């Protein structure tokens, strides 16, 4: 499997590239007033309004830093819904089998999107599962708010 690596703070994470539709440079995001924590706003993606999740804001409580390597990752989940993820230092790939990842000894109930871990020469990498970033109810509300703001 192919993964795109990115960072949250000093820690490294991976997204399964098969969930990604496109990787874009960081672009202007329209803010959504009263959006849940981690929701940066919306973007126009080829005529479709997509919600934008700032992974740093969601996980660490502060917005991603606008760097040359900060990217917008267009992801699609099993339900066919697409959304955009802001990810810092998203400029490397990792090739691993799913079996190379193991469940961590410690899990965080408040962060169900944090999946199994693997290691490479630079240390630990944790797999992020995009469909677990928000509950179905929050996801439905988010898409409704994005449609209304468009």
C-alpha positions as CSV (number, residue, x, y, z in Angstrom):
1,X,0.0,0.0,0.0
2,X,1.1,3.6,-0.7
3,X,0.7,6.2,2.0
4,X,1.3,10.0,2.0
5,X,3.2,11.1,5.1
6,X,2.4,14.4,6.9
7,X,3.1,15.9,10.3
8,X,1.1,17.1,13.2
9,X,3.6,19.0,15.4
10,X,6.7,16.9,15.4
11,X,4.9,13.6,15.0
12,X,4.4,11.8,11.7
13,X,1.2,10.3,10.3
14,X,0.1,8.5,7.2
15,X,-3.0,8.5,5.0
16,X,-3.7,5.6,2.7
17,X,-3.2,7.1,-0.8
18,X,-6.2,5.0,-2.1
19,X,-8.4,7.4,-0.1
20,X,-7.0,10.4,-1.9
21,X,-8.5,11.9,-5.1
22,X,-6.0,14.7,-5.5
23,X,-3.2,16.6,-3.7
24,X,-3.4,20.4,-4.0
25,X,-1.2,23.3,-2.8
26,X,-2.6,25.2,0.1
27,X,-5.4,27.5,-1.2
28,X,-7.7,30.1,0.2
29,X,-10.4,28.6,2.4
30,X,-13.7,30.3,3.1
31,X,-14.4,30.2,6.9
32,X,-17.7,28.8,8.3
33,X,-18.9,30.7,11.3
34,X,-19.7,28.4,14.3
35,X,-18.2,25.4,12.6
36,X,-17.0,22.5,14.9
37,X,-13.3,22.5,16.1
38,X,-11.1,21.4,13.3
39,X,-13.3,22.7,10.5
40,X,-11.3,25.3,8.6
41,X,-14.2,26.1,6.2
42,X,-15.1,25.2,2.6
43,X,-13.4,25.3,-0.8
44,X,-14.7,25.1,-4.3
45,X,-13.4,21.9,-5.9
46,X,-14.2,21.8,-9.6
47,X,-17.6,23.4,-8.9
48,X,-18.4,21.3,-5.8
49,X,-18.3,22.8,-2.3
50,X,-16.2,20.7,0.0
51,X,-15.7,21.0,3.7
52,X,-12.1,21.5,4.8
53,X,-10.7,19.8,7.9
54,X,-7.5,21.3,9.4
55,X,-5.9,18.2,10.8
56,X,-3.6,20.3,13.1
57,X,-6.5,22.3,14.5
58,X,-8.5,19.1,15.0
59,X,-5.7,17.2,16.8
60,X,-3.6,19.8,18.4
61,X,-5.9,22.8,18.8
62,X,-4.1,25.2,16.5
63,X,-4.3,25.9,12.8
64,X,-1.8,24.4,10.4
65,X,1.2,26.6,9.5
66,X,1.1,27.8,5.9
67,X,4.3,26.3,4.6
68,X,5.4,25.4,1.1
69,X,4.8,21.7,2.0
70,X,1.4,22.3,3.5
71,X,-1.1,20.7,1.2
72,X,-4.9,20.2,0.7
73,X,-5.6,16.5,0.4
74,X,-8.9,15.8,-1.3
75,X,-10.1,12.6,0.3
76,X,-13.1,10.3,-0.5
77,X,-14.5,7.9,2.1
78,X,-16.6,4.7,1.5
79,X,-19.9,6.6,1.4
80,X,-18.6,8.5,-1.6
81,X,-18.4,11.8,0.2
82,X,-15.4,14.0,-0.5
83,X,-13.7,16.5,1.8
84,X,-10.5,18.4,2.0
85,X,-7.8,17.9,4.6
86,X,-5.1,20.5,5.4
87,X,-1.9,18.6,6.2
88,X,1.5,20.1,7.1
89,X,4.7,18.7,5.5
90,X,2.7,16.4,3.2
91,X,5.5,15.8,0.8
92,X,6.7,12.2,1.3
93,X,5.4,8.8,0.5
94,X,5.7,5.5,2.4
95,X,5.3,2.1,1.0
96,X,4.0,-0.5,3.5
97,X,1.7,-3.5,3.7
98,X,-1.3,-3.1,6.1
99,X,0.2,-6.0,8.1
100,X,3.3,-3.8,8.8
101,X,1.1,-1.7,11.1
102,X,0.3,-2.8,14.7
103,X,-2.2,-1.5,17.2
104,X,-0.6,0.9,19.6
105,X,-0.3,0.0,23.3
106,X,-2.2,3.2,24.1
107,X,-5.3,4.5,22.5
108,X,-7.1,7.8,22.8
109,X,-10.9,7.4,23.0
110,X,-11.4,11.1,21.9
111,X,-9.4,10.5,18.7
112,X,-10.9,7.4,17.0
113,X,-9.2,8.4,13.8
114,X,-5.8,7.4,15.2
115,X,-5.0,4.0,13.9
116,X,-2.2,1.5,14.1
117,X,1.5,2.3,14.0
118,X,4.6,1.3,12.1
119,X,8.2,2.3,12.2
120,X,10.8,3.4,9.7
121,X,14.4,4.9,10.0
122,X,12.9,8.2,11.3
123,X,10.7,6.7,14.0
124,X,7.0,6.0,14.5
125,X,4.3,6.7,11.9
126,X,0.6,6.4,12.8
127,X,-2.1,5.7,10.3
128,X,-5.0,8.2,10.2
129,X,-8.4,6.9,9.1
130,X,-10.3,9.8,7.5
131,X,-13.8,8.2,7.8
132,X,-13.3,8.3,11.6
133,X,-12.5,12.0,11.9
134,X,-16.1,12.9,12.8
135,X,-19.2,11.0,13.8
136,X,-21.9,10.5,11.1
137,X,-24.0,13.2,12.8
138,X,-21.2,15.8,12.7
139,X,-20.4,14.8,9.1
140,X,-24.0,15.3,8.0
141,X,-24.3,18.7,9.8
142,X,-21.0,19.7,8.2
143,X,-22.1,18.9,4.7
144,X,-25.4,20.7,5.3
145,X,-23.6,23.8,6.5
146,X,-21.3,23.6,3.5
147,X,-24.2,23.5,1.1
148,X,-25.9,26.4,2.8
149,X,-22.7,28.5,2.7
150,X,-22.1,27.8,-1.0
